[in-house]
């Protein structure tokens, strides 16, 4: 009876060293301890040390590579049929360009959100509505800086914080924030697009 290797691979795998071994990209389980130890250090690919990026690979390529090393081994791949290697060298210092990108995105998000809130308030004429409500309830003319404007501003800020479930490094609950959910969906879409583009290039070649 031949031994069996179970190999589970995620869609996107982060590697920090240009010399990639099987244990770096797959979770392995085998009925033979000796075969498992040999396959853990099986070289898969050597990347350019100074060229970080994303590289697509097929699980079948790994199966062929393993079968050359262990021809009598039954291989059961689990997970994605194709996957992406994201090579990001370890210990790479943050460049000035990366810092500027973070600052630019933060400023664009802040002022973009502020502009959206202001245009919404202007569009529905919240200021006039508050003045009318204040005058009807109190009988006095609103100065534009009353309890209505103050409570609305505080409520708006609190609503944003509770909606995004995030303030600094603290979270109000264990649930993922809406931003984390959207980023996860974006990452899945990017990974799917990269794999489909790679498959199309192989089919056309």
C-alpha positions, 0 to 999 in steps of 0.5 A, a space after each residue: 500500500 502506497 503512502 499518501 500526501 495531503 497538500 493544502 494551498 491557499 490562493 495567495 501566499 506570502 514569501 519573504 525569501 527568494 528560495 522557495 521550498 514546498 513547506 513555505 507554500 503548502 501545508 503538508 501531511 503524509 502517512 510517511 514521516 520520512 517522505 514528509 521530511 524530504 518534501 518539506 525542503 523540496 525546492 520549488 522555485 528560485 526568485 530574483 532576490 531584488 525583484 519583489 512581485 507576484 508570481 502565478 503557479 499551478 498546483 499541477 506543477 507542484 504535483 509533477 515536481 513531487 512525483 519526480 522526487 517521490 514516484 510511489 507517493 499518492 498526492 491529494 491536493 486540497 484548496 486552489 488549483 492555481 495560486 499566487 506567490 507574493 514575494 516581499 523581501 524580509 527586512 525591507 525598509 519603508 521607503 519615502 515613496 511608501 510613506 508619501 503614499 500613506 500620507 496622500 491616501 490618508 489626506 484624500 480619504 479625510 478631505 474626501 469624506 469631509 467634502 461628501 458630508 458637506 455636499 450632502 448637508 448642503 444638498 438637503 439644506 440641513 442648516 435651514 431645516 435646523 433653524 426652522 425646527 429650532 424656531 418652531 420649538 423655542 420660538 426664538 431665531 436660531 443663531 446657527 450654533 444651537 443644541 441641534 447643530 452640536 448634537 448632530 455633529 457629535 452624533 455624526 462623528 459617533 456614528 462614523 466610529 461605530 459604523 467602522 468599528 474602529 478607532 486607532 488600534 482599538 475595535 469596539 467589537 470582535 467583528 471585522 470592520 467594513 473596511 476589512 471586509 471591503 479590502 478582503 473582497 478587493 484582494 480576492 478580486 485581484 487574486 482571481 483576476 491575476 490567475 485568470 490573466 495568467 491562464 489566458 496567457 498560457 492558453 494563447 501561447 
